[in-house]
Amino acid sequence: MSYKRWLGMVAMVMVAITALLAAAMLQSIGYVRTERFRANATDPYLLTEERAFHLRHQECDVLIYGDSTALTGVAPQVVQQRTGLTSCNISVPVSTLLVLGTLPVDAYLQQNRKPRILVLQLGPETLYLSHRWETQAADYPIALLLRDQPTVRALQQLALHPAQAVLFFWPVTRYRLLPDRGKVATFRQTFGPALQRADQQGGLLTLPSPAQTACDTVPRALASQPDLAWLDEMRQRYAAQGIMVVVRASPVPACDPDLVRFQSELAGHVDMNVLPLPITYFNDRNRHMTAEGARVETEQLTDLLSSHLPGRVNTPPAGQ
């Protein structure tokens, strides 16, 4: 076989492989946009991150947006009970928040009445993380883009981040062709009631996990400084729209080794700094709250809202 012929065969094989990969990716894109994708999903965060895009004609006085510490920690029903202010929680997984920013907030504002207050609540460690796609679990933001944004925009992002696209589509293609029905059935039995309650409770997701009983958190490998410029940008963007922005750093266990550092470096930059809570208020997924922990955390938030809207909200004593 001549060298030229060999090169031609290699080229044809590469073209064929590329065509097969492209076809598989296009089929997977179509699959992700169907309800079958949601029906086979086994991740509670994947199934809740689209909430902001599906709400219509809501009249929430308080809009809560943040990472999963807010998703599992802020109870809209408690906000309304203690302040009289209607509330919606549209928080998302941390990777979605970091790489897509406030896209869910903007989607909510296009379809619903403007809130009086936007609560931006983040785990303090989130402020030390990179916003680069390459450093995040891209499956959450990719799924959201494919399902809730125009196809052209989603494809643009996939083209900009091909490695993350491949990592996303490989398991999606496998699950599309060979769904694990046993895993799906177990997930529905375990997490189905929690997901239904999240819809009924204004977006609060309480995971079916036991409370922590011991603190095993080790010091985190954090960036040298928190990204405070990003917080300032968020404040300015929504203040320009006439929305009061309240920034809160989520509570951490009292035994968290980074507690003092968080409090020191975020002081003066957030409206409510990191507060320590008993370890039993956190479930065994580490930074997420039990139902009781979410109640206490939300009561703290209502105290903050009262201080920002004096005379407009009526906050009863904690525990009521």
Order of alpha helices (4+ residues) and beta strands (2+ residues): alpha-alpha-alpha-beta-alpha-alpha-beta-alpha-alpha-beta-alpha-alpha-alpha-alpha-alpha-beta-beta-alpha-beta-alpha
